[in-house]
Amino acid sequence: MTHEDLRLASLRDLGQSVWLDFISRELLDSGELAELVALGVAGMTTNPTIFDKAIEHGGSYDRRIDELAERASAAEIADELIASDVREACDLLYPVWERTGHGDGYVSIEVPPAFADDTPGTVAEARRLWELVERPNLMVKIPGTPAGVEAIRQSVAGGLNVNVTLLFSRQNYERVVDAYLSGLEDRVARREPVDDLRSVASFFVSRVDAKADAAIDELLESARDAQTRERLRALRGTLGLANAKLVYRRFTETVRTERWHRLAERGAHLQRVLWASTSTKDPGYSDVLYVDGLIGPHTINTMPLETLEAFRDHGAVRRTVDQGYDEAREWFDEAPLLGVDIEAMVDELQPEGVSLFRQSFEALLAAVDGKRSELLTGEEGRMSA
């Protein structure tokens, strides 16, 4: 076992799984994903942005697009490409799913962001994707929007593994936990099993700092008092981790409730917290800031390839997720006193995230349509030559 392998193994010993926040046809075909799984990567997450980049900047999808171009629309082709990649990744991670007693080994596929405000539409699309991929180690990603929260309850009640995405605020997280527990309770009430369902709550980290730091920098430009400037500078780069640590405290409180214990007696499994958006946006911060600072039991860190490699090279492995809670609380209390309305900011991040995913999904369809048109035009040229 290499030095890098030991870091990932040490994370597992501390109760944290590493998932990869990336997928591409090259990653699958080259054997690189299989190598990463052998090193200890135990799952994968995907989203429209990831697929847009994979299809736009790589030529490995051209053959499949060419096969489908004449009989399928751009949306249908994108659907098939995504499902095919996710299905293959599920098969690759299936031994992990079996070895971990169905705790890990999952691959996520996202409900298109057009359904973010449509509960019935989300429920129907989640079911369609579940049946399209047809793998037991699939998770369907549903955003934790107001409409999504009810869709989460219905999808869990319907027997789907759900990855709840785009969570930024503690209040939103609490609503999502309630939806998960309610979905399990619905199944119990119908005498349906709950012991083989899994869910994760994807809580975004670095985007909080990106938004808060921008506001702090504006305040620093106008601050005249030296003490105020010092306090503002000290606040930079603290609120993302603080927000996540406060969420983890809420998670530990939930698992001590009588409501949870009644479900656990039926065989239900915890909805683990998944740290998302863990790449560092500010080059002045450590490139493993959002990994080193959130290590602990019942958690997952989904990392882009660059962050994963950085952690394997120089990450610090020690339990941190439940350390410094009082300090985290102090940072959140300090922020509004300095003019940083952090609670309003985290509330803004979810609709902004939905909007960004909508743009990415539209870009994905445009990329597929562009390649489809290019291939069809080339075929027509060859036929007429």
N, C-alpha and C positions, 0 to 999 in steps of 0.2 A: 504494500500500500504506500502511495506517495505522500509527501507532506501535504499537498493540496487535498488529497482524499481525507486525511485526518481532520481537517477543519470541518468538512461536511459531516463526517461521522460524529465529531464532537457536538455539532449543532443537534443532530438526532438525539444524542445522549441527554441534551438539555431540553428536549421536547419540541424542537422546532424542525419542520420540514422545509426543504428548499424546492421550490418549483421554478420553472423557467418561464419568463414573460416574453416568449417569442416562439414563432413557428415559421417555417418556410419549406418549400419543396427541396431546396438544396440541403437544408439541415437533415431532412429525412433520407434523401438519396445518398448523401455522402457518408452516412454512418456516424456523423458527428453527434446526433441526438442519442444514438445507442451508446456512444462513448460517455456522454454526459450522464445518462441513466446509470451506467456502470460505476461512475464516480460518486453517485449519490443523489442526483437530481430525481425527485420523486413525483413530479407532476408538471403540468403546463397550463398556462393561461393564454388566451388569445383575445383580440379585439379587432374592430375594423381597421384601426390604424396599422396594426401589425400586418394584416393581410394586404392592405393597400401598398405598403412598402415592399412586401415580398413579391407581389405580382408586378408592380410598376418597374422595379429595379432588377428583376431577374428574368432570364429567358427560359427557365425550366418549366414554365406553365404553358409555353407556346404550343407544344404538341397537343396537349389536352384541349386547349382553346380551339385549335384547328379542327380537332375531331368533332367539337360541339358547335362550331360557328354557324353552320348552315341550318341547324334545326333548333337552336336555343337562343334566347335573348341574353343580353349582357347580365341581367339579374339572375337568370337561370344558370348561366355558366359560373358566375361567382358563387352561387349557392353550392354547385357541385364541386368546385375546386376547394372551397372551405370544408365541406363535409368530408371530402376524400382525404384531405390532410389530417383533419381531426380524427377520422376513423383509423388511419394508419398509426397516428401517434397513440391512440387508445390501445391498439394492438401491441405496440412496443412497450407500453407501460403496464399492460395487463399483468405480467408476472409480479410487478411491484404491488399492484392492487391485491393480488392473491396473497403475497408474502406478508403484507401489513394488515391482513384481516379486513381489507376494504377501507383502510384508513387513508391511504395515499394511492398514487397511481392514476389520478384523474386528469382529464383534459377538458378544458372549458370551451364552449362555443356560445357566442353572444347572440341574444335576440336583437334583431336590427333596431337601431335607435329610433326609427320612425314610430315604434310602438311604446315609447317611454311614457306617454301619457294616456295609454289605452289599455285598461285592465283586461277586458275580454280578448283583445288582439294579442297581448303579451302571452296570456295563458294558452291561446290556440297556437301561437308561433313556437312557444317553448315545447309544447307537445309535438308539433310537427318536426322540430329539430331533433328531439329525443328519438323519434321513430325513424328519422332519416339516417342518423348516425348508427343507431341500434347497437350501442355498446353499454355494458353495465357500469363502466368506469368513466362515463361522460357526466359532466356537470353543465347545466344550462345557465348562462349568465343573464341575470335580470337586474336592471338598475333599481336602486332603492328609492325611486321617486314615489310620490304619493300614490300614483296608479300602480306602480311596481310593487309596493308593499302588499297590497291585496292580492296581486298576481303571485307573489311569493307564497303567501298562505295557501292559495288554491293549488299551485304547482306542487308544493310539498305534500299537501293533502292528496294530490293525485299520484304520488309516488315517484316524483322526479328529484334527482339530486340537483340542488340549486346553489350556484355561486352568486351571491348578492354583490353587485358592483356599484361603483361611484358613491361610496360612503365617505363623508367628510366630517359630519357633526356627531357629537355624542347623542343628541336627541334623536337624530335619524337612525343611528345605530340601535337605540333602544326600541324604536318602532319595528325595526327589522327583526330583532330578537323575538319580540312579541309575535310577529307574523310567523316565524319559524316554529315557535312553540305552539301557536294556535293551529298551524297545519298538522303538526304531530297529534295534537289533541283531537282534531277532526278525524284522523285516521283511527285513533284509539276508540272514539265514540262509535265508529262503524265496524269495530272489531277487526281492523286491518293491521298488518304488522308495521312496526316502525324501526325494527332492529337492523335493516339494511339500507336505510336512507342516510345520506350525508349532505351537509351544507357547510359553506364557509361564508363569512362576512368580510368582503374585501374593503379594507379601510385605507384610503389614500393618504400618503404622508408628505412627500416632498412638495407637492403642489400647494400645501398649506404654507410652507416657508416661502415659496416663490411669490405667492400673493401678499403675505404679510411683510416680507422683506421689501417689496416694492413700495408699500405704504410707509414703512419705517424710513426708507431712503428719502421719500418726499418730506417727511417730518424733519429729518435731519437737516435738510436744506434750509428750512425756515427756523429751526430751533436756535435761540440765542443764548440760552442758559447752558453753561458747561456741564452741570450735573445732569440736566435733561438729555443732552447729547450723549453723555456717557451711559445713561440708563437705556436710551434707545439703541445704541450700538450693542449693548449687552443682550438686548432682546433678539437681535438678528440670529436666525438659524436655530432658535430654541422652540418655536411654537409647534412645528410639525411633530417633533418627538413628544413634546408635552401633551399635545392633543391625543396622540396615539396611546400614551401611557395612561391617560385618564379613561380612555375607552377600555383598555385592558383591565383597569380596576373595576369598571362596570361589568365586564365579562366575569371576573372572579366573584362578584356579588351575585350575579344571575345563577351561577352553578351551585350556590348555597341555598337557593330558595326551595320551598316545599313544592312549588309548581314543577321545577325541574326534577326534583327527586322522584316525584310520581311518574314522570315520563321515563326517567332512567330505569326505574323498576320494570318498565315494559320493554327495556332493551334499547331505548333511544340513545343517540350519540350527540355529543356536544357539537354545536355550531362553532367551529374553530375560527379564530380571527386570522385573516390573511392580510399581511402588510403589502399593499400595492403602491405603485409609483415610488419605488425605492432607489431609483437612480438619482444621483445628486445633480441638481440643476445649476448651482453656484460653484464655479471652479475653485473658489476660495475655501470651500468646505471639503472635508474628507470624502473620497469617492465611496467609502463604505459607511458613511454616517448613519444611514437609515437601515443598515444591517446590524452593525455593532451595537446600536442603541436599543434594539427591540428584540432581543433574544430571550426566549423563555417557553414554558410549557404550553401546549395546546395552540401553538401559533404556526403560521406558514409565512415565509418570505418569498414572494415571487419576484425574481430578479431578471432584468435584461442580461444578455450575454456579457456585456462589458462589466456590469456590476458583479456578476457571478465570478468572472475571472479575477477582478480586483479583490474580492473577498477571499478567493482561494489563495491568492498571493500574499495578502497582508492583513486579512481580517482578524479581529480580536474576539476570541470565543470565551464568553462568560455571560452568566445570567444577568440581564440588564432591564428587561421589560417591566419588572415591578420594582425597580430601584429608582429612587428620586421622585416618588409620587408627590411629596410635599413641595419640592422645588417646582415640579410641573404645575401644580395648583397655583403656586406663587407667580409663575410666569403668566398664567392666564388672568390672574387678578391684576397684575402689573400692567398688562397690555392696554386695557381701556383707560387707565389713569394717564397713560402717555399719548392717548389719542388713536390707539390702534384698536378698532372695533373688531376683534378677532371672531366673535360669535357671528356677526353679520357676514364676515368674510367667508367662513366655512359654509354658511348657508348659501352664499352665492356660487360656490365652487361646483355644486352638483348640476344646476342648470347649465353652467358654463361647460362642464364635462359632457353633458348630453349633446350640447351644440357642437362641440369639437368632434364627438363620435359621429354625429350626423354628417358633418363635413367630410370626415374620413371615409364614411360609407359611400357618400356620393363620389368621392375621388376614386374609391375602389371600383365602383361601377363604371366610371369614366375610363379608368385604366384598362379594364377588361374590354369595354366597348372599343377602345382605341386599338388594342391588339387584335380583337375580332375583325374589325374593319380592315386593318392592315393585312391580316392573313387572307381574308376574302378577296381583297383587291389583288394581292399577289397571286392567288389561285386563278382569278379571272384572267390576269395577264399571261400566266403560263398556258391556259387553255386557248387563248387567242393567238399565241405565238406560233 
